[in-house]
Amino acid sequence: MPEIVDASGLSCPQPVLMTLNKIKVLNKGEIEVLVDTDTSKENVSRAAQSQGWEVAGVTESGGGYKILIKKE
């Protein structure tokens, strides 16, 4: 079960900062990030990849996006 970062309704850089904080805490595993703008989706994906995490999937969900990132 992935950890959830709910950044719905927040504008950048808040979703990126929340995701990076969760990455620091976990070091590995799966995180599902909830955002509601294209900009947040792109920025969170880029930030995760810059930390060595893989963007395993992006799905549209209720007017927003679920970004699944993971690291072994």
N, CA, C and O atoms as a DFTB+ gen file, in Angstrom:
288 C
 N C O
     1  1       0.850      -1.188       0.000
     2  2       0.000       0.000       0.000
     3  2       0.893       1.249       0.000
     4  3       1.706       1.424       0.908
     5  1       0.752       2.105      -0.997
     6  2       1.627       3.293      -1.042
     7  2       1.257       4.329       0.018
     8  3       0.104       4.430       0.438
     9  1       2.241       5.079       0.429
    10  2       2.003       6.245       1.281
    11  2       1.275       7.285       0.429
    12  3       1.487       7.344      -0.782
    13  1       0.424       8.101       1.044
    14  2      -0.346       9.109       0.308
    15  2       0.142      10.508       0.678
    16  3       0.293      10.840       1.853
    17  1       0.384      11.319      -0.353
    18  2       0.639      12.747      -0.161
    19  2      -0.513      13.464      -0.856
    20  3      -0.586      13.479      -2.084
    21  1      -1.407      14.054      -0.079
    22  2      -2.576      14.729      -0.652
    23  2      -2.288      16.219      -0.784
    24  3      -2.410      16.978       0.177
    25  1      -1.901      16.625      -1.999
    26  2      -1.607      18.029      -2.277
    27  2      -2.712      18.654      -3.127
    28  3      -2.499      19.670      -3.788
    29  1      -3.892      18.038      -3.104
    30  2      -5.030      18.561      -3.866
    31  2      -5.358      19.975      -3.405
    32  3      -5.379      20.262      -2.208
    33  1      -5.610      20.848      -4.362
    34  2      -5.994      22.221      -4.043
    35  2      -4.837      23.134      -3.713
    36  3      -5.036      24.329      -3.491
    37  1      -3.635      22.596      -3.676
    38  2      -2.460      23.417      -3.360
    39  2      -1.722      23.770      -4.642
    40  3      -1.688      22.988      -5.592
    41  1      -1.128      24.964      -4.655
    42  2      -0.375      25.371      -5.838
    43  2       1.120      25.234      -5.563
    44  3       1.558      25.230      -4.412
    45  1       1.883      25.124      -6.634
    46  2       3.334      24.971      -6.507
    47  2       3.912      26.199      -5.811
    48  3       3.441      27.316      -6.026
    49  1       4.920      25.998      -4.988
    50  2       5.738      24.776      -4.853
    51  2       5.264      23.809      -3.777
    52  3       5.962      22.833      -3.505
    53  1       4.122      24.030      -3.158
    54  2       3.701      23.206      -2.026
    55  2       3.651      21.697      -2.322
    56  3       4.176      20.918      -1.527
    57  1       3.036      21.253      -3.440
    58  2       3.021      19.808      -3.706
    59  2       4.427      19.213      -3.856
    60  3       4.681      18.091      -3.418
    61  1       5.325      19.963      -4.469
    62  2       6.708      19.492      -4.635
    63  2       7.380      19.367      -3.271
    64  3       8.032      18.360      -2.997
    65  1       7.231      20.370      -2.417
    66  2       7.853      20.335      -1.094
    67  2       7.300      19.188      -0.253
    68  3       8.055      18.512       0.446
    69  1       5.994      18.964      -0.315
    70  2       5.381      17.866       0.432
    71  2       5.909      16.513      -0.049
    72  3       6.176      15.617       0.752
    73  1       6.055      16.381      -1.372
    74  2       6.567      15.132      -1.946
    75  2       8.022      14.915      -1.538
    76  3       8.394      13.812      -1.138
    77  1       8.841      15.950      -1.636
    78  2      10.256      15.821      -1.265
    79  2      10.410      15.484       0.220
    80  3      11.296      14.713       0.588
    81  1       9.567      16.047       1.065
    82  2       9.622      15.713       2.488
    83  2       9.302      14.239       2.719
    84  3       9.967      13.577       3.515
    85  1       8.284      13.721       2.025
    86  2       7.913      12.310       2.170
    87  2       9.026      11.410       1.638
    88  3       9.304      10.362       2.221
    89  1       9.667      11.810       0.532
    90  2      10.786      11.047      -0.022
    91  2      11.923      10.954       1.006
    92  3      12.515       9.890       1.185
    93  1      12.220      12.064       1.675
    94  2      13.287      12.066       2.687
    95  2      12.969      11.118       3.833
    96  3      13.860      10.442       4.346
    97  1      11.699      11.065       4.238
    98  2      11.289      10.211       5.353
    99  2      11.378       8.732       4.972
   100  3      11.837       7.911       5.766
   101  1      10.940       8.396       3.755
   102  2      10.819       6.985       3.369
   103  2      12.098       6.376       2.800
   104  3      12.398       5.216       3.085
   105  1      12.845       7.113       2.017
   106  2      14.037       6.623       1.315
   107  2      13.744       5.612       0.213
   108  3      14.438       5.599      -0.805
   109  1      12.726       4.758       0.392
   110  2      12.329       3.821      -0.664
   111  2      10.899       3.389      -0.429
   112  3      10.335       3.616       0.642
   113  1      10.315       2.763      -1.441
   114  2       8.937       2.309      -1.333
   115  2       8.071       2.944      -2.410
   116  3       8.545       3.260      -3.501
   117  1       6.788       3.127      -2.085
   118  2       5.844       3.718      -3.038
   119  2       5.125       4.884      -2.394
   120  3       4.721       4.826      -1.232
   121  1       4.972       5.945      -3.171
   122  2       4.244       7.133      -2.724
   123  2       3.242       7.497      -3.810
   124  3       3.580       7.532      -4.993
   125  1       2.012       7.765      -3.399
   126  2       0.985       8.239      -4.328
   127  2       0.730       9.708      -4.003
   128  3       0.321      10.050      -2.894
   129  1       0.976      10.561      -4.979
   130  2       0.821      12.002      -4.784
   131  2      -0.442      12.455      -5.520
   132  3      -0.608      12.179      -6.708
   133  1      -1.328      13.150      -4.808
   134  2      -2.570      13.653      -5.395
   135  2      -2.427      15.146      -5.656
   136  3      -2.185      15.926      -4.735
   137  1      -2.577      15.537      -6.914
   138  2      -2.501      16.954      -7.303
   139  2      -3.652      17.255      -8.246
   140  3      -4.301      16.338      -8.749
   141  1      -3.912      18.542      -8.491
   142  2      -5.048      18.849      -9.367
   143  2      -4.730      19.804     -10.510
   144  3      -5.643      20.341     -11.139
   145  1      -3.442      20.023     -10.787
   146  2      -3.098      20.832     -11.960
   147  2      -1.998      20.140     -12.774
   148  3      -1.212      19.356     -12.243
   149  1      -1.964      20.447     -14.065
   150  2      -0.906      19.916     -14.933
   151  2       0.467      20.366     -14.454
   152  3       1.423      19.591     -14.469
   153  1       0.560      21.623     -14.030
   154  2       1.841      22.164     -13.574
   155  2       2.354      21.383     -12.373
   156  3       3.523      21.002     -12.330
   157  1       1.487      21.147     -11.402
   158  2       1.887      20.372     -10.223
   159  2       2.298      18.961     -10.617
   160  3       3.280      18.425     -10.102
   161  1       1.539      18.358     -11.536
   162  2       1.862      16.998     -12.002
   163  2       3.269      16.955     -12.580
   164  3       4.060      16.075     -12.240
   165  1       3.578      17.907     -13.456
   166  2       4.897      17.943     -14.090
   167  2       6.003      18.221     -13.077
   168  3       7.049      17.572     -13.101
   169  1       5.771      19.185     -12.189
   170  2       6.802      19.563     -11.218
   171  2       7.077      18.455     -10.209
   172  3       8.233      18.204      -9.870
   173  1       6.036      17.792      -9.728
   174  2       6.215      16.683      -8.782
   175  2       6.954      15.534      -9.461
   176  3       7.862      14.945      -8.874
   177  1       6.571      15.217     -10.689
   178  2       7.235      14.135     -11.426
   179  2       8.724      14.432     -11.610
   180  3       9.570      13.562     -11.405
   181  1       9.029      15.654     -11.994
   182  2      10.426      16.059     -12.201
   183  2      11.221      16.006     -10.900
   184  3      12.356      15.531     -10.875
   185  1      10.613      16.499      -9.819
   186  2      11.295      16.518      -8.520
   187  2      11.583      15.094      -8.043
   188  3      12.668      14.814      -7.533
   189  1      10.614      14.201      -8.209
   190  2      10.805      12.805      -7.785
   191  2      11.938      12.154      -8.571
   192  3      12.789      11.473      -7.999
   193  1      11.944      12.368      -9.880
   194  2      12.993      11.789     -10.722
   195  2      14.366      12.347     -10.358
   196  3      15.366      11.632     -10.422
   197  1      14.415      13.611      -9.980
   198  2      15.701      14.212      -9.612
   199  2      16.263      13.596      -8.328
   200  3      17.460      13.696      -8.058
   201  1      15.391      12.957      -7.538
   202  2      15.817      12.290      -6.300
   203  2      16.040      10.785      -6.509
   204  3      16.263      10.043      -5.553
   205  1      15.975      10.349      -7.771
   206  2      16.224       8.944      -8.069
   207  2      14.990       8.055      -7.986
   208  3      15.111       6.830      -7.997
   209  1      13.808       8.652      -7.903
   210  2      12.560       7.889      -7.847
   211  2      11.997       7.755      -9.254
   212  3      12.187       8.632     -10.096
   213  1      11.298       6.643      -9.503
   214  2      10.678       6.377     -10.801
   215  2       9.208       6.781     -10.759
   216  3       8.496       6.480      -9.801
   217  1       8.768       7.463     -11.807
   218  2       7.337       7.747     -11.939
   219  2       6.712       6.505     -12.579
   220  3       6.851       6.266     -13.779
   221  1       6.021       5.722     -11.744
   222  2       5.495       4.432     -12.183
   223  2       4.158       4.562     -12.904
   224  3       3.747       3.657     -13.631
   225  1       3.479       5.697     -12.699
   226  2       2.211       5.874     -13.379
   227  2       1.538       7.173     -12.991
   228  3       1.700       7.669     -11.876
   229  1       0.778       7.717     -13.935
   230  2      -0.022       8.915     -13.677
   231  2      -1.428       8.614     -14.186
   232  3      -1.613       8.266     -15.352
   233  1      -2.413       8.750     -13.306
   234  2      -3.798       8.514     -13.715
   235  2      -4.635       9.729     -13.366
   236  3      -4.406      10.393     -12.355
   237  1      -5.617      10.009     -14.227
   238  2      -6.540      11.100     -13.931
   239  2      -7.561      10.588     -12.926
   240  3      -8.044       9.459     -13.017
   241  1      -7.875      11.448     -11.969
   242  2      -8.773      11.019     -10.896
   243  2      -9.572      12.211     -10.392
   244  3      -9.010      13.114      -9.771
   245  1     -10.855      12.224     -10.646
   246  2     -11.729      13.254     -10.106
   247  2     -11.293      14.679     -10.387
   248  3     -11.319      15.522      -9.489
   249  1     -10.898      14.960     -11.609
   250  2     -10.481      16.316     -11.966
   251  2      -9.037      16.616     -11.614
   252  3      -8.567      17.736     -11.818
   253  1      -8.333      15.632     -11.091
   254  2      -6.917      15.829     -10.755
   255  2      -6.106      14.645     -11.232
   256  3      -6.497      13.936     -12.159
   257  1      -4.974      14.442     -10.587
   258  2      -4.067      13.368     -10.987
   259  2      -3.567      12.613      -9.775
   260  3      -3.382      13.185      -8.700
   261  1      -3.349      11.308      -9.962
   262  2      -2.641      10.482      -8.993
   263  2      -1.304      10.137      -9.632
   264  3      -1.255       9.547     -10.712
   265  1      -0.233      10.505      -8.965
   266  2       1.110      10.212      -9.468
   267  2       1.693       9.145      -8.548
   268  3       1.855       9.376      -7.349
   269  1       2.007       7.978      -9.108
   270  2       2.620       6.925      -8.327
   271  2       4.118       6.939      -8.579
   272  3       4.572       6.755      -9.708
   273  1       4.875       7.158      -7.524
   274  2       6.331       7.142      -7.641
   275  2       6.868       6.028      -6.752
   276  3       6.301       5.725      -5.703
   277  1       7.974       5.422      -7.188
   278  2       8.546       4.367      -6.361
   279  2      10.040       4.269      -6.523
   280  3      10.632       4.726      -7.501
   281  1      10.630       3.644      -5.502
   282  2      12.073       3.431      -5.495
   283  2      12.328       2.137      -4.752
   284  3      11.794       1.909      -3.667
   285  1      13.157       1.286      -5.355
   286  2      13.489      -0.017      -4.736
   287  2      14.483       0.169      -3.623
   288  3      14.883      -0.805      -2.984
